[in-house]
Amino acid sequence: MKRLPPVGTRVRCLWQDIVGYINQPLKDVKIADVWTEGKLVKADKEFLVIATSQYIDDGPVDETLGDYTAIPRGAVKSIKPRR
């Protein structure tokens, strides 16, 4: 991953996810390629957080309720701004 878009930007993130297999042939075992699209709301040194939905409420901004995906930086293949 080269450079991140600024926090608050709508992004499309391509990343790789862990997959568990039970009682499956070894030849079928692999990681999953995933894309997530939403607003980049946090960029920590270990992981990114993308909001796919946020709920409107009267509480403080830092207590925003929403649907979030936390993605380890090492799993990110690319992240690009979207319009």
N, C-alpha and C positions, 0 to 999 in steps of 0.2 A: 504494500500500500504506500503510495507516494505521499500525497498531501491531502488532508481532510478538508472538506468544505466547512465553512463556519457553522457553529452550533446555531440552530434555528432554520437551517436550509432544508428544503425538501430534497431527499436523496433516494437513490436506488443502490442498495448494497448487495453485492454478490459475495457469498460466503459458504463455508463448508461446515456441515453439522455432523455431530456424532450420531451413529445409528447402532442400536443394540440388536443382536441376532441370537435367537434361542433355537437350538436343534436345527440348524441350517448348514448346508454344505459350505466349507471354507471358500470355495470358488465364487460364491454369491455375496460374500461379505465385502462391503465398501462403505465409504462415507457418502453423505448426500450433498449434492450441490443445491444451494438454496438462494433465492433472492427475496429481499425484504425492501419494501418501499414505504417511506413515511418521512417524518421530520426528525432530523438529528437533534436530540435534546440534551445529550451528554457525551462528552469525549474525555474519558479518563485514560490514564496511561495503560491500564490493563484491558479496558473494554469500552465499547460504544453502546449507547442506548438510542434506539429509534422508536418514536411514538407512531403507532398506526392509527390510534384514536385517542383523543383527550376529551374528558367530560367537562362541561361548563358548570361551574359552581361558584358560590360566593366566597369561598375560602381563599387563603393566601396563595399566591402563585406557586410557591415552593411545595405546596401540598396538593398539587394537581393530580387528580385521579385520571387514569388512562390505561390503555393497552400498550405495553412496551415490550420490546425485544432487546435483550442484552446480548451482545455479540463479542466474544473475546477478539482482541485485535489480531491475534495470530491466525484466526479463522477467516479473516476478511481477505478476499481476493481483489476486490475493487469497490470503490464507493464514489459515485458521481452525482452531481446536482441534477435534479429533474425540474421540469417546468410544469 
